[in-house]
Amino acid sequence: MAAVVIVGMQFGDEGKGKITDYLSERADMVVRYQGGSNAGHTVVVGGEEYRLHLIPSGILTPGKICVIANGVVIDPAVLISEIDGLASRGHDVSGLRISPAAHVLMPYHRRLDEMEEEARGANRIGTTRRGVGPAYVDKYSRSGIRIADLMDEASFKRRLEVVLEEKNTLLRRLYGDDGFRFGEVCEQYLGYARRLRPYVADTVPIVNEAVRSGKRVLFEGAQGTFLDVDHGTYPYVTSSSPTAGGACVGAGVGPTVIDKVLGAVKAYTSRVGSGPFPTELTDEMGSRIRDKGKEYGTTTGRPRRIGWLDAVMLRRAAVVNGVTALAVTKMDTLAGIGTVKICTGYRTPWGTTTDFPATPDDLASCEPVYEEMEGWRDEEIASASSFETLPTAVRRYVSRVEELVGARVVLLSVGRDRSRTLCLEDVF
């Protein structure tokens, strides 16, 4: 039995999609357990780039069962676009399974996301305005519409009529918006239902049977640990739980079935949106890393904020997720920099600490304590075919990350393509 959860240990965008794609060659099933189309995974296979928002990255490997579980909020238009896009490029999507318990993102969710974010003014969170937050609000206020409702025309119409009246009242009275017409929304979404119906199945027994029968199952989340609604830099967080514990809730499996938790770590740090970021680089070095690493949001195209690697964050993430091993990505992006830095502690108004602060206000007051290390050149890393053939400076950097975090690095990404991934130890 091998059930592996892949989690981001920073603010998201750690390269989880690439790691999932790489591991799915040996996996039997890939399960997306939370988030929505506000997240995106960019994967490069054979020089071709794919941008996925809802479908698990494992879909690029033939013969895999790819599950969108109950913890995901699904924008049907985005999902159908991904299905059609993959099919047009010759990929078989017949292995896709969609949970009937997953919630549906509706057009009023997007409108509310836009208007709520605008209303925050200088206190904007930095949402992608894709409607995911308001969709989760409806889920927890028990007024959401699920895939199961969408599949039943009579049920969908009843629920939509009630919810739409409520949302239109809110939009008109609070924001002066015209709202939505019942007939237009109903017709549009019933059309989506016809397209998605072949893929809908009760995913809980499907996933659990795969685990019980000894299949290799990957659980893939979106975003990262410090965007988790409970453990992140609240309120600058997402609306769900991308941490390892979220895999159990979002996919419907018990915690005892999880064998390993693989933490994805970018060789530096990036963040999209607002919120504290102690190691942020606002100078030429930050711009250099951003441009070389193509650090622009898969979903929005927004430039990501860039900073040096923060080992204080990583230690907290390792504890929160129960991380058993690490996958380090984007080592090639740091090539060509004479001296690279790792944050090993914080200077705070109350003294120096190696512990991650409990609140974002405390984090905002922290100054990083850096350890400097020798850099490496592009040509040294481009030709590496194994860990042993990497330059000494890279191996020292990896070893130092292992020491600071307390977990072994088992995968190392040295380029964008799937083939530029070095396997140091067998994940399964």
C-alpha positions, 0 to 999 in steps of 0.5 A, spaced: 500 500 500 502 506 498 498 513 499 502 519 498 500 526 500 503 532 496 503 538 499 506 545 498 510 548 504 510 555 502 505 560 499 503 555 493 506 555 487 512 550 489 511 546 483 506 541 486 503 540 479 510 537 476 512 533 482 505 530 481 506 529 474 512 526 475 510 521 480 504 519 476 508 515 471 508 510 477 502 511 480 495 508 479 490 514 481 491 521 482 486 525 487 485 532 487 482 534 494 481 541 495 481 548 492 478 550 486 480 554 479 483 559 483 489 555 483 493 552 477 499 547 475 503 548 470 507 542 467 511 541 461 512 534 458 516 533 452 517 541 451 509 542 451 506 546 456 500 544 460 496 549 465 491 545 469 486 548 474 482 543 476 484 536 473 489 533 477 496 533 473 496 525 473 491 526 467 497 527 462 500 520 464 495 515 460 491 510 463 491 513 470 484 514 474 484 522 476 479 524 481 476 531 483 474 529 490 468 532 494 473 537 497 474 541 491 469 547 488 468 546 481 467 551 476 464 547 470 466 552 465 473 551 467 473 544 467 469 543 461 474 547 457 480 543 460 477 537 458 476 539 451 483 542 451 486 536 453 482 532 448 484 536 442 491 535 444 490 527 444 490 526 451 485 521 454 480 524 459 476 517 460 479 516 467 476 522 470 472 521 476 468 527 479 465 527 486 457 528 486 459 531 493 463 537 490 460 544 490 459 548 484 461 555 483 456 559 480 456 566 476 454 570 483 460 567 486 465 570 481 461 577 482 461 577 489 468 575 489 470 581 485 465 586 489 467 584 496 475 585 494 474 592 491 470 594 497 476 592 501 480 597 498 487 598 501 485 592 505 484 587 499 486 580 500 489 579 493 484 574 491 484 571 484 476 573 483 474 567 481 469 566 486 472 560 490 471 564 497 464 565 496 463 558 493 466 555 500 462 560 504 455 557 501 458 550 502 459 552 510 453 556 510 449 550 507 446 554 501 451 551 496 449 547 490 453 540 489 454 536 483 449 531 485 444 537 485 446 539 478 445 532 475 438 532 478 434 537 473 428 538 478 433 539 484 437 544 481 432 548 479 429 548 486 435 550 489 437 555 484 431 559 485 431 559 492 439 561 492 439 566 486 433 570 490 438 571 496 444 572 492 440 577 487 438 581 493 445 582 496 448 584 490 442 589 488 442 592 495 449 592 497 453 593 491 447 596 486 448 590 481 443 588 477 444 580 479 442 574 474 436 572 471 434 565 473 432 562 466 439 564 463 443 561 469 439 555 469 439 553 462 447 555 462 448 550 468 444 544 465 448 544 459 454 544 463 451 538 467 450 534 460 457 535 459 459 532 465 455 527 467 459 521 464 464 523 469 460 523 475 461 517 480 461 516 488 469 517 489 469 515 496 469 508 495 473 508 488 479 512 492 478 507 498 478 501 494 484 503 490 488 504 497 485 497 500 487 493 494 494 496 494 494 501 489 499 507 488 495 513 490 497 520 490 493 526 493 494 532 490 492 539 493 492 546 491 496 552 494 500 551 500 501 550 507 501 558 509 495 559 505 491 554 509 485 557 512 487 554 519 494 554 519 496 560 514 497 567 515 490 569 516 486 573 513 491 572 507 489 565 506 485 561 501 478 558 503 480 551 504 485 546 507 491 545 503 495 541 508 496 534 509 490 533 513 485 536 508 487 530 504 483 526 509 477 530 509 477 533 502 477 526 499 474 521 504 479 517 507 481 516 514 488 518 516 491 511 518 491 510 510 496 515 509 503 512 508 507 518 506 507 526 506 511 529 501 513 536 502 514 540 495 519 546 496 521 551 491 528 553 492 526 560 494 520 563 496 514 566 492 507 569 494 501 572 490 497 577 493 497 580 500 500 578 506 507 578 510 513 575 507 519 576 511 524 574 506 521 578 500 526 581 495 524 588 492 530 589 488 534 587 482 535 580 485 528 579 486 526 581 479 532 577 476 529 570 480 522 572 478 524 573 470 528 567 470 523 562 474 517 565 470 514 567 476 507 569 474 501 566 476 498 560 472 491 563 473 491 570 473 498 572 470 500 576 476 507 577 477 509 573 484 513 576 490 519 573 490 524 572 496 530 567 499 528 560 502 525 561 509 527 555 513 523 557 519 517 557 515 519 550 512 520 547 519 513 549 521 510 546 515 513 540 516 510 539 523 503 541 521 503 536 515 507 531 518 512 531 512 516 525 511 520 527 505 521 533 501 521 535 493 525 541 492 524 544 485 526 550 481 534 549 483 535 551 476 532 558 477 537 560 482 543 558 477 548 564 476 547 567 482 554 568 486 551 567 493 544 564 495 541 565 502 537 561 506 533 564 512 535 560 518 531 565 524 528 571 525 530 578 529 523 580 532 522 586 537 522 581 543 529 578 540 531 573 535 527 566 534 527 560 530 520 559 531 514 561 526 510 566 529 503 565 531 500 571 528 501 575 521 502 581 525 508 578 529 510 575 522 510 582 519 515 585 524 520 579 523 527 581 520 530 575 517 537 572 519 540 569 513 546 564 512 550 565 505 552 559 501 556 559 494 552 559 488 552 555 482 552 556 474 547 554 469 551 550 465 553 545 471 546 544 473 543 543 466 547 537 464 546 533 471 543 526 470 544 524 477 545 527 484 552 525 484 553 529 478 550 536 480 555 541 482 558 541 490 554 547 491 548 545 489 549 538 493 551 543 499 545 547 499 540 541 498 544 538 504 543 544 508 535 544 507 535 537 509 538 539 516 534 545 517 527 542 515 529 535 518 527 531 512 530 528 507 530 530 499 528 525 495 526 529 489 530 534 485 527 539 480 533 542 475 529 544 469 521 545 467 520 539 463 518 532 466 525 529 464 529 534 468 527 531 475 532 527 479 530 521 483 534 521 489 530 515 493 523 512 491 517 515 493 513 509 493 
